[in-house]
Amino acid sequence: MSNKSNILNFLSSMLLVDTPADTQISGMTNVAGEALPTYSEANPQNVQMIEVRQEDGRLSQYPPPEKWDDWTEWDGKAWPKRVARRYTLVPTTCFNCESGCGLLAYVDKETFEIKKFEGNPVHPGSRGRNCAKGPATHNQIYDPERILYPLKRVGERGSGKWKRITWEQALDEIGAKMRESRQKRLDGIMYHVGRPGEDGYTNRAIQAWGVDGHNSHTNICSAGARAGYFFWGAFDRPSPDYTHARTILLISS
């Protein structure tokens, strides 16, 4: 065994000294303070973690897919107490840019709340190498100012007066205004959206009416790059293996 392995084992064993009386599940954490899997069985089994080397040299470890349905680890916010949390790891996608990197949502089995997001090591595009915007998705979901329901303006434009309406009312009123506008002229309707998280369904519905009024964040962000990819290579938004590339040519930014 190498000296590095001996040191890591020694430091890991030190973390297990003086276990508090309220320990719920026996287990261990690594020397970086990250939680390793813990189990309630009398004889815990070792789990082969998925290791991903980050671009800056850091080594990240992820639970293997066969453990995603029921994964247990220590709650870091409960330190110094050892409180075990059980999660279901749900694969999802980051919408904070056009890359669409893979994420794993850690859903608490007791509260059904998403506790955190981490990279998905088996996603074919990102392969567990995510930027900071991916885990920050948690802040977006639980932002106290996030709009969760349709709101209708009840005051003058800019007055900030709104009332909550049902989804049925919102769809009925929007559909009625679109039909009324379409009877007058086709270019009277414009649909603008940021990152909707759906594969162009609304755009296809509008185009079926003969309306070419769709605009999105993508139109002004990645449209130029996607056009270049398509015209030169006949493919859209590829996922090159940058990690093992010998040469990367960047033209402008």
ChimeraX attribute file (.defattr): number of C-alpha atoms within 10 A of each C-alpha:
attribute: neighborCount
match mode: 1-to-1
recipient: residues
	/A:1	5
	/A:2	6
	/A:3	8
	/A:4	9
	/A:5	10
	/A:6	11
	/A:7	12
	/A:8	13
	/A:9	13
	/A:10	12
	/A:11	14
	/A:12	17
	/A:13	14
	/A:14	12
	/A:15	14
	/A:16	13
	/A:17	8
	/A:18	7
	/A:19	12
	/A:20	11
	/A:21	8
	/A:22	9
	/A:23	12
	/A:24	16
	/A:25	19
	/A:26	18
	/A:27	19
	/A:28	19
	/A:29	17
	/A:30	14
	/A:31	16
	/A:32	8
	/A:33	11
	/A:34	15
	/A:35	18
	/A:36	19
	/A:37	23
	/A:38	23
	/A:39	18
	/A:40	12
	/A:41	9
	/A:42	8
	/A:43	8
	/A:44	13
	/A:45	10
	/A:46	10
	/A:47	12
	/A:48	10
	/A:49	14
	/A:50	14
	/A:51	14
	/A:52	17
	/A:53	13
	/A:54	13
	/A:55	9
	/A:56	6
	/A:57	8
	/A:58	9
	/A:59	10
	/A:60	16
	/A:61	18
	/A:62	20
	/A:63	19
	/A:64	15
	/A:65	14
	/A:66	8
	/A:67	14
	/A:68	17
	/A:69	12
	/A:70	11
	/A:71	22
	/A:72	22
	/A:73	21
	/A:74	24
	/A:75	17
	/A:76	15
	/A:77	9
	/A:78	10
	/A:79	9
	/A:80	10
	/A:81	16
	/A:82	21
	/A:83	16
	/A:84	22
	/A:85	18
	/A:86	20
	/A:87	24
	/A:88	19
	/A:89	24
	/A:90	15
	/A:91	18
	/A:92	16
	/A:93	17
	/A:94	21
	/A:95	17
	/A:96	13
	/A:97	14
	/A:98	13
	/A:99	15
	/A:100	15
	/A:101	23
	/A:102	26
	/A:103	28
	/A:104	24
	/A:105	24
	/A:106	21
	/A:107	21
	/A:108	18
	/A:109	14
	/A:110	9
	/A:111	9
	/A:112	11
	/A:113	13
	/A:114	18
	/A:115	13
	/A:116	18
	/A:117	22
	/A:118	22
	/A:119	27
	/A:120	26
	/A:121	24
	/A:122	16
	/A:123	17
	/A:124	12
	/A:125	17
	/A:126	20
	/A:127	16
	/A:128	25
	/A:129	21
	/A:130	18
	/A:131	12
	/A:132	9
	/A:133	13
	/A:134	23
	/A:135	18
	/A:136	15
	/A:137	19
	/A:138	15
	/A:139	12
	/A:140	11
	/A:141	12
	/A:142	11
	/A:143	10
	/A:144	8
	/A:145	8
	/A:146	10
	/A:147	8
	/A:148	8
	/A:149	12
	/A:150	15
	/A:151	15
	/A:152	14
	/A:153	13
	/A:154	12
	/A:155	11
	/A:156	9
	/A:157	8
	/A:158	7
	/A:159	9
	/A:160	9
	/A:161	12
	/A:162	13
	/A:163	11
	/A:164	13
	/A:165	12
	/A:166	12
	/A:167	12
	/A:168	9
	/A:169	12
	/A:170	16
	/A:171	11
	/A:172	12
	/A:173	12
	/A:174	11
	/A:175	12
	/A:176	12
	/A:177	11
	/A:178	17
	/A:179	14
	/A:180	12
	/A:181	14
	/A:182	16
	/A:183	9
	/A:184	9
	/A:185	10
	/A:186	16
	/A:187	12
	/A:188	14
	/A:189	17
	/A:190	14
	/A:191	13
	/A:192	13
	/A:193	13
	/A:194	11
	/A:195	13
	/A:196	13
	/A:197	9
	/A:198	7
	/A:199	8
	/A:200	10
	/A:201	9
	/A:202	14
	/A:203	17
	/A:204	14
	/A:205	11
	/A:206	17
	/A:207	12
	/A:208	10
	/A:209	12
	/A:210	12
	/A:211	19
	/A:212	17
	/A:213	15
	/A:214	17
	/A:215	14
	/A:216	13
	/A:217	15
	/A:218	15
	/A:219	11
	/A:220	9
	/A:221	12
	/A:222	14
	/A:223	12
	/A:224	11
	/A:225	11
	/A:226	16
	/A:227	15
	/A:228	14
	/A:229	15
	/A:230	12
	/A:231	10
	/A:232	8
	/A:233	10
	/A:234	10
	/A:235	12
	/A:236	13
	/A:237	15
	/A:238	11
	/A:239	10
	/A:240	10
	/A:241	11
	/A:242	9
	/A:243	9
	/A:244	7
	/A:245	8
	/A:246	6
	/A:247	7
	/A:248	7
	/A:249	5
	/A:250	6
	/A:251	5
	/A:252	4
	/A:253	3
